[in-house]
């Protein structure tokens, strides 16, 4: 049955007008409509009795909740509505259409999110005379940028997954408490990241692969970017609480707004005001600030079921411990990207110098775009999986994963084919210097060879997160990056004569091994997870 959300609650002072709307739209008697209107302000026992009679007498769904003297209405009536907006029903809508409605905005949002940094790199790579060095310098900042984003995943993905399960169980108060704790924690961690990285940025950048030719570009970018860390945390971290409720379009809009600001400001600041990489950093944090304001404003508004409330902005270890445990897996997946970038850049600086590091910047930028698309597709399925797992609709969980798995696999195979067939097309977006383009095209052929398996990796990994499987999610997150990729980056050059080739080869070898292992573990564990949940539901007191 389609559910509609009444976006504009009836004000207290409209008297006969609100009675007219209630009695006309809901076909209630004037006395019943009066009772509902008075219930908004007074909640007397007699009013409650009359409201109850009205609900029993008429064949419609009408839920009235009064909290902090505010009323929110959810209306259903014969497929039509008055001043209403259609929302996704995670427990009843057809899975194919529901996944499409949720995945298209989240995929779009992730693609647009990539533009925050990708557009910077494209513009910087085309700065006359110094684009190749400036692009390489920006690439050396990736570990810090990725770590700041990983913090938002630690709190946001863990909190969003926990909150949507609580909503599926009908525990909205607990879900709101999770949101309040996560909001405050994101602000604290954003400020902490700014202070820590500002204090140690120069030696850190040399460790990450900077040279005398590129350190000035890295310092200029990072010095400005770090002051916007709190905006990054709020914009990315709280957006998970929007998409987890099924508001995928709103989540997409929050990212698009910031990306548009970034795209508009980049050429103005980089070229128009001749600020170079400083202009790129300033454009990025301005865009993230705009996105953060949008997200916070929505989560303080009437449309959302999860709402930021001042009284819930506090840190409670009992609330945050399971959130951080669940968010640890996506945090490790993203934060270990920082370690991977450090290993790649430092190794390539040793074996190939600045051109090899520049080629890695281009390859990792291209891979980031496609990885975010895979992640966006998986995030579109997460609310469906999490909600139905919490609600006990286990058949919908299986059907959702099946559709996600095959969609992700087809997507990853198509992406791999495109990069292998047309590498020059993608590389030319970032730089046109012949020497850098030549080595980047050669490197991309090697680097992207295992991408066809990423669909398996992301679909299984993110479904484990949605099901609340903390330990296995953590292991699989460690497997691909820490257990396999980083050791391969360090060891393969010792066994192959072409050491630069060996460094780039580490990526596809790790991708294939990790995805194969992840898929095998998932298909072995999923039936057991669902069977355990079925038994829990059968023995749950009614």
SVG drawing of the C-alpha trace seen along z (x, -y; Angstrom):
<svg xmlns="http://www.w3.org/2000/svg" viewBox="-20 -37 86 59">
<polyline fill="none" stroke="black" stroke-width="0.4" points="0.0,0.0 1.6,-3.3 2.5,-5.5 2.4,-9.3 4.1,-11.8 2.2,-15.0 4.9,-17.6 3.2,-20.6 1.6,-19.7 -1.5,-21.6 -0.7,-24.7 -2.4,-25.1 -4.1,-28.3 -6.1,-27.5 -9.2,-26.5 -12.1,-25.8 -9.8,-25.5 -8.0,-22.5 -11.4,-21.0 -12.5,-21.5 -9.4,-19.9 -9.6,-16.9 -13.3,-16.3 -13.2,-16.8 -10.1,-14.8 -10.6,-12.0 -14.4,-12.0 -14.6,-12.3 -17.5,-13.9 -17.0,-17.4 -16.8,-16.2 -14.1,-13.6 -12.1,-16.2 -12.4,-18.6 -11.1,-15.9 -8.0,-15.3 -7.4,-19.0 -7.6,-19.5 -5.5,-16.5 -2.6,-18.4 -2.6,-20.8 -4.2,-19.3 -4.2,-15.4 -7.1,-15.0 -8.4,-11.5 -11.8,-12.2 -10.0,-13.5 -7.9,-10.3 -11.1,-8.2 -12.7,-10.0 -9.6,-9.7 -9.5,-6.0 -13.1,-5.6 -12.4,-7.5 -9.4,-5.3 -11.5,-2.1 -14.5,-3.3 -12.9,-4.4 -10.9,-2.2 -7.8,-4.3 -4.4,-4.5 -3.8,-7.6 -1.1,-7.7 -0.8,-10.7 2.2,-11.2 2.6,-14.1 6.1,-14.8 7.4,-18.1 4.1,-19.7 4.6,-18.9 2.3,-16.8 3.4,-14.7 0.8,-13.1 1.1,-10.0 -1.8,-9.5 -3.0,-6.7 -6.2,-6.7 -7.0,-4.9 -3.7,-5.7 -4.3,-9.5 -3.1,-12.2 -3.5,-15.8 -0.3,-17.9 1.7,-14.7 5.0,-13.2 5.6,-9.6 8.4,-7.9 10.1,-4.5 8.6,-1.6 11.6,0.6 9.4,3.4 6.8,3.7 7.8,2.1 9.0,4.4 12.7,5.0 13.8,4.4 12.1,1.0 13.0,0.1 16.7,0.9 16.6,-1.2 15.0,-4.1 17.6,-3.9 20.7,-2.9 20.4,-5.5 20.6,-8.5 23.3,-6.9 25.4,-5.9 24.9,-9.5 25.7,-10.9 28.9,-8.9 29.9,-9.9 29.3,-13.5 31.1,-13.1 34.2,-11.9 34.0,-15.2 35.0,-17.1 38.6,-15.8 38.6,-14.6 37.6,-18.1 40.5,-19.6 42.9,-17.1 41.7,-17.7 42.0,-21.5 45.3,-21.3 46.8,-18.8 46.2,-21.5 47.9,-24.4 50.2,-25.7 53.9,-24.8 53.5,-23.1 50.4,-20.9 52.3,-17.6 54.2,-18.5 51.1,-20.2 49.0,-17.0 51.7,-14.8 51.9,-17.1 48.1,-16.9 48.3,-13.1 50.7,-12.9 47.9,-14.5 45.5,-11.6 46.3,-9.6 45.2,-12.5 42.1,-13.2 41.1,-9.5 41.6,-9.3 39.4,-12.3 36.7,-10.7 37.2,-7.4 36.3,-9.0 32.9,-9.9 32.4,-6.3 33.4,-5.0 30.7,-7.0 28.2,-7.5 28.0,-4.0 28.1,-2.3 25.5,-4.7 23.3,-4.6 23.3,-0.8 22.4,-0.5 19.7,-3.2 17.9,-1.6 17.8,1.8 16.3,0.1 13.7,-1.6 12.9,1.8 12.3,3.1 10.1,0.1 12.5,-1.5 12.6,-5.1 13.7,-6.6 16.8,-4.5 17.5,-5.3 17.3,-9.1 19.7,-8.6 22.2,-7.0 21.9,-10.0 22.5,-12.4 25.6,-10.6 27.1,-10.3 26.5,-14.0 28.5,-15.2 31.2,-12.6 31.7,-13.6 32.2,-17.2 34.8,-16.3 36.7,-14.0 36.7,-16.6 38.3,-19.2 40.8,-16.7 41.9,-15.8 42.5,-19.4 44.7,-20.0 46.7,-16.7 47.5,-16.9 48.3,-20.7 51.0,-20.0 52.8,-17.3 52.0,-17.9 55.4,-18.7 57.4,-15.6 54.3,-13.5 54.1,-14.6 57.8,-13.7 57.1,-10.3 54.1,-10.0 56.4,-10.4 56.9,-14.2 60.2,-15.5 61.7,-18.9 59.9,-19.4 56.4,-18.6 56.4,-19.5 55.3,-23.1 52.2,-22.1 51.3,-19.5 51.7,-22.0 49.7,-24.7 46.7,-22.3 46.7,-20.5 47.2,-23.7 43.8,-25.0 41.9,-21.7 42.4,-20.7 40.5,-23.7 37.4,-22.2 37.6,-18.8 34.6,-19.3 32.5,-20.1 33.7,-16.9 32.7,-14.8 29.2,-16.3 28.4,-16.3 29.6,-12.7 28.9,-11.2 25.4,-12.5 24.3,-11.8 24.3,-8.1 21.4,-8.8 19.5,-10.3 20.0,-7.6 19.4,-4.8 15.9,-6.1 15.2,-5.8 15.6,-9.5 18.1,-8.7 17.1,-11.7 17.8,-14.0 21.1,-12.3 22.0,-12.7 21.0,-16.4 23.2,-17.1 26.2,-15.9 25.2,-17.5 24.8,-20.9 28.4,-20.8 29.8,-19.4 28.2,-22.2 29.7,-24.8 33.1,-23.1 32.9,-22.9 31.9,-26.6 34.6,-27.8 37.5,-25.7 38.2,-27.6 37.5,-30.9 39.9,-30.4 42.6,-28.3 42.8,-30.3 40.8,-33.5 42.4,-34.5 45.6,-32.7 45.5,-30.8 46.6,-27.4 46.3,-24.5 45.3,-26.8 42.3,-27.8 41.4,-24.1 41.6,-23.5 39.5,-26.6 36.8,-25.6 36.6,-22.1 36.1,-23.1 33.6,-25.8 31.6,-23.1 31.8,-20.7 30.5,-23.5 27.5,-24.1 26.7,-20.3 27.1,-20.1 24.6,-22.9 22.1,-21.2 22.4,-17.8 22.1,-19.3 19.1,-21.4 17.3,-18.4 18.0,-16.3 16.5,-19.0 13.4,-19.3 10.0,-17.7 10.3,-15.2 12.9,-13.0 12.0,-10.3 15.5,-10.5 15.9,-14.0 18.9,-15.8 17.7,-16.9 19.8,-19.1 19.0,-17.0 20.5,-13.9 23.8,-15.6 25.9,-13.7 28.4,-10.9 27.1,-7.6 29.6,-4.7 26.8,-2.2 25.3,-3.7 28.6,-4.4 30.4,-1.1 28.3,1.0 28.2,-1.9 32.0,-2.1 32.3,1.7 30.0,1.9 31.6,-1.1 35.1,0.2 35.0,2.3 34.2,-0.6 36.6,-2.8 39.4,-0.3 38.5,0.1 38.8,-3.6 41.7,-4.4 43.8,-1.6 43.5,-3.3 45.7,-5.9 48.3,-3.2 48.1,-1.9 48.7,-5.3 51.7,-5.8 53.1,-2.4 52.5,-3.0 53.9,-6.6 57.0,-5.9 57.8,-2.7 57.3,-4.5 59.3,-7.5 62.2,-5.1 61.9,-3.0 60.5,-5.6 60.6,-9.1 58.0,-11.9 56.7,-10.6 55.7,-7.2 54.1,-8.9 52.2,-11.2 51.0,-8.1 49.8,-6.5 47.9,-9.7 46.0,-9.4 45.4,-5.7 44.1,-5.9 41.9,-8.9 40.3,-6.8 39.9,-3.8 38.4,-6.0 35.6,-7.1 34.7,-3.5 35.1,-2.2 32.7,-4.9 30.2,-3.8 30.3,-0.2 30.0,-1.5 27.0,-3.7 25.2,-0.7 25.9,1.3 24.7,-1.6 21.5,-1.7 20.8,1.9 21.9,1.5 18.7,-0.2 16.6,2.6 18.8,5.4 19.1,3.8 15.4,2.8 14.1,6.2 16.6,8.1 15.5,6.1 11.8,6.6 12.2,10.4 11.5,10.4 14.4,12.7 13.2,13.6 13.5,10.0 17.0,9.9 18.0,12.8 16.4,11.4 17.9,8.0 21.4,9.4 20.9,11.6 20.0,8.6 22.8,6.5 25.4,9.2 24.7,9.7 24.2,6.0 27.6,5.2 29.4,8.0 28.1,6.8 29.0,3.2 32.6,4.1 33.2,6.2 32.0,3.4 34.2,0.9 37.2,3.1 36.6,3.6 36.3,-0.2 39.6,-0.9 41.5,1.8 40.2,0.8 40.3,-3.0 42.9,-3.9 44.2,-6.9 40.7,-8.5 40.6,-8.4 44.2,-9.5 43.9,-12.5 41.3,-14.0 44.0,-14.7 47.1,-15.8 48.3,-16.3 52.0,-16.2 53.2,-13.3 55.7,-11.8 53.2,-11.6 50.4,-10.4 52.5,-7.6 53.5,-6.1 50.0,-6.6 48.4,-4.7 50.9,-1.8 50.3,-1.7 46.5,-1.8 46.5,1.4 48.2,3.2 46.5,1.4 42.9,2.0 43.3,5.7 41.6,7.0 38.7,4.6 36.2,7.1 36.1,8.8 35.4,5.6 31.6,6.1 31.9,9.3 34.0,7.6 31.8,4.6 28.4,6.4 29.4,9.1 31.4,6.7 28.6,4.1 25.9,6.7 27.8,8.0 27.8,4.5 24.1,4.1 23.5,7.4 25.5,6.2 28.3,8.8 31.1,6.8 33.9,9.4 33.7,10.8 33.3,7.4 36.5,6.3 38.5,9.3 37.5,8.8 38.3,5.1 41.8,6.0 42.3,8.8 42.3,6.8 44.4,3.8 46.5,4.8 47.0,8.5 47.4,8.7 48.0,5.4 50.5,3.6 52.8,6.7 52.6,7.3 53.6,3.7 56.7,4.2 57.6,7.7 56.9,8.0 59.7,5.5 62.2,7.9 61.2,10.7 60.6,9.0 63.2,7.2 60.9,4.4 60.2,2.9 57.8,0.2 55.7,2.9 55.8,5.0 54.4,2.2 51.5,1.6 50.9,5.4 50.2,5.7 46.8,4.0 45.1,6.6 46.6,9.6 45.2,8.4 41.8,7.5 41.3,11.0 42.5,12.9 40.5,10.8 37.3,10.9 37.5,14.6 37.9,15.1 35.2,12.6 32.7,14.3 33.4,17.8 33.0,16.7 29.8,14.8 28.0,17.6 29.0,20.0 27.9,17.7 24.7,16.0 22.4,19.0 23.6,19.5 23.1,15.8 19.5,15.8 18.7,19.1 19.9,17.7 17.7,14.6 14.7,16.8 15.1,18.7 15.4,15.5 12.1,14.3 10.3,17.5 11.3,17.5 10.8,13.7 8.0,13.0 4.8,11.6"/>
</svg>
